[in-house]
Amino acid sequence: MSLQGPACFGYRLSRGEGEWRWTAFDGEGRVSAQGRAQSRAMAAACVIRALAEKALAENASADNAPAEDGARPAAQEGRAA
């Protein structure tokens, strides 16, 4: 499954001998995480976790980036935005 737009991602689940393999992709089709799990449900949970961690990391870096005018984001100044 994949979506297009600013929040692009993709994933693949495949069944091996006694295990499930999972791969998560970024919006450009590059592998961002992969692993193995004992069940399909666990593999799906791993994909969700990997995609969530990537999204959180991207949001955190965007939140900490200086504004175009050089001002610090309001969250860094101790007040709500």
Summary of the structure (lengths in Angstrom):
residues: 81
radius of gyration: 17.0
end to end distance: 34.3
largest distance: 55.6
contacts: 184
relative contact order: 0.13
helix: 36%
strand: 28%
